[in-house]
Amino acid sequence: MFSWTRTKPNAMTGGADVAVPDAPHLPVSVSGTVTALRENPRKPGRYAVHVDGKSVAIVNAAYLHDAGLRAGKVIDEAAGDRLLIAARKLEAFDRAAAALGRRARSAHELERWLLQRGFDRADVADAVQRLTEVGAIDDSQFARAFARSRALGKGMSRRRLAQELARRGVDRRMADAAIAEVLEEESVDERALLEAAARKKLAVLRGQEPETVRKRLYGYLARRGYDASDIAAVIRTVLAEERSR
């Protein structure tokens, strides 16, 4: 016997029932006879559990073993509830792991990403905890990689790096330590970073009116978190260089 749902409370909308296309569509309850256990050929170790001829949940091999699931076994609603809980947790874990495979994320970013896709908060917390335990999520490592990429690639200041990491939920002390470590390792001079960013932007702005160049250059550097006095000094330097060409 099955009772199905197509909506569920969404943690990002205050608990209102909304359609959730990304989260797994699972029955509310399951009971009956297990008629098949079919491994997904594209996802080894993931098995679709068929009850009374209908696929009701996807779980891993460990769960099948622990629960003693096999074709012909009759499960009551309590066993069905445990099956559905395991399926929800596994789906959240698999989706989280896939998201990390596409790009690095902080723990907070990953939590938010899963919640926005309709997963329950408890299942999200479980997935993030498991991925942290196996080292797939490491906020300290994430902060160092982020700081290195943004400082060297985009010329962000120490202050802007800290702001961006805070937006991603990285602990302030961890973020500060990561930024300091990267800037020291790479022998980064913030003044040199600022000048490099200014020259790079100036090359794009060449040919525009002087006042327009000055305003756009200032805005570009300000968005990277540099102090106004430092920006003004660097703009004077790079514009003087430009005039002397």
N, C-alpha and C positions, 0 to 999 in steps of 0.2 A: 504494500500500500504506500502511496506517495501523496504528499501535499506539497505543491510547488508554489514558489513566489518569484516575481519578476522585479520587485522593488525591495529596497532595504533602507534602514536609517543611514544617512550619510553624516559622518562626523563633522564635515565642513559646512553643513547647512543647519546646524542646531537640532538635528534629529528628525527633520522633516523627511517624509517618504518621497524619494525621487527615483527616476529611472537611472540605473547604473549599468551602462553597457560594457564597462571594462571588468567589473568584478564578476566572479563566477556565479552563474545561475544555478543554485542548488535547491533541492527540495527543503521544505521546512522540517519534514520528518520522513523517515524511511523505515519500513519493516517488510518482511517477506523472505523469499528464498533467493539466495545468491545463485544466479544462473550462469554467470561467466565472469572471468577475470582476464582482461585483455591488455597486454602490454602495448604501449604506444610505440610504434616502430621508429618514430622520430625522436622520442624521448625515452631512452632505455631506463628502466627502473620505475617508470610511471605506469600505473595500471588503472584502467577503467573498471569500476565495479558495477556489474549489471545485476539488478534485483528484479525478479519477475520479468526478465526480458528487456529491461530498460536500463541504460547507463545512468547512474545516479551520482557518482562521485569518482574522483581520481585521487589515488593515494600511492605511496611508495611501497617498495617490497618489504621494508622493515615493518610497516604497519600491518600488511597482510599477514606476516609471520606472527607478530605479537598478538593480533586479534584472532588468529586462527581462521581467517577467512578462506573459504574454498567453495567451489561449485557444489551446490546441494545443501549448504549450511543455511539454516533458518535464523534470521536475526530479528529480535524484537525492537521496539522503539528506542529503548535505552542503548542498545548496541548500534542502532541506526544513528542516534545522536552523536555517539563517539566517532562514528565513521564520518559524519558531516563536519564535525569539528576538525578532525585530522585533514579532511579535504580542503577546508578553508585555510588552515595554517599552511599547508603545502603550496596552495596556489599563491598565497601572499609571499611565501619564501621564494618560489620560482620566479614570480614577476619581479621581485626585488633583485634577485641575482641577475636576471636578464638586464634590468636597468643599469646595474653596476657594470655589466659587461659592455654597455654602450658608452658610458663615461663615468668617471669617478664622482662620487657624491658624498657629502657628509652624512652622518646619521640623521640629523634633523631634516636635511633635504630629502633623504629617502623616505622618512616617515611621512613628510608632507605629500610627496609624490604618490605614495600608496593610499593615503587618506583621500586624496583628490579623486582617486579612481574607485572609491567606494568600499575599500576594505575596512573591516572593523578595527577599532583601535587596538584591541587586545591581540588580534592576529598580526597587526603591523608591529607591535612591540615585540612579539615573539620572533617574527622574521628578522628584525633588526638585531635583536639580542643574539640569535643564532649566527648571523653573518658577522657580527662583531667577534664572537667567540672563535670563529675559524679564520679571522684576520681579513675577511673581505671588506670590512668597514674599519677604518682606522683614521679617526679625525686628525690625529697628529701628523700622520703621513699625508693625508689630504691637504692639510694646511700648508705643509712645506711645498708640495707640488704646486698648489695654487699660487703661493707667494712667488715661487721661482718663475712660473709661467707669466704671471701678470706683471711682475717687476721687470723682468728681462724682455718680455715680448710686447708689453703695452706701456711700459714706463710708469707704472703706478707708484705713488709714494707710499711710505710706511703707513701713514694715516689712512689712506684709501684702502690699502690691503687689509688693515684691521677692520675697517668698516664693512668691507665685502665679506670677510670671514665671519663677522658677527651676524650679518644677514643670513648666512648659511648655517647659523646655529653653533659655530665652533666656540668653545669656551675661550674667554678673553685671555687668560694666562697662557693657554695652549697656543692660541693664535699669535700672541706677542713673542713667545719663545720660538715659534716656527719662523716668523718673519725675521727675527734677529739672527737666527741660525743661517737662513738662506742668504741674507744680505752680507753676512760675514764670510760665508763659504764662497760666494761669488764675487767678493771684494767690491760690492756695489757702493758707489758714491752717489747719494741722492741728488747732489747738484749735477753730477755727470748724467744721471738718468733724466733729470729735468731738461738739461740742454739737448740731449739726444732726442727726446720727445718733441721739443720745440723745433729743432731743425727738420725732423721728419715731417711735422705738420706744415711747416713753412714751405717746404718743397711742393706741397699740394696746393697751397694758397697763392703761389707765385702768379703774378699778372693781375691780381685783384687790387682794388683801391687800398692805399696804405692804412687808412683808418679801419676798413673792413678786415684787413689782414690782422691788425693789432687786436681788434675785438674778438675775432674768431680764434686767434692764437691764445688769447687770455682764457677764453671759455674752455677751450680744449684742455689746457693745462690745469685749470681750476677743477675740472671734473676728475682729474687724476689725483686730487687731494693735496696739492702743494700749497704752501703759504703764499698769500698775496704778495708779500715783499720779495720773496724768492722768484715768483713768477715775473714780477715787474723787472727785476734785475736781469733775468735771463732773456726776456723779450728785448730789452735794450741791447744786450750782447749780440743776439742772433740777427736782429735787424741791422745793427751796425756792420756785422759781417756781410750781410746781404747787400748793403749799399756800397761796400768796398769791392765787390766783385767786378 
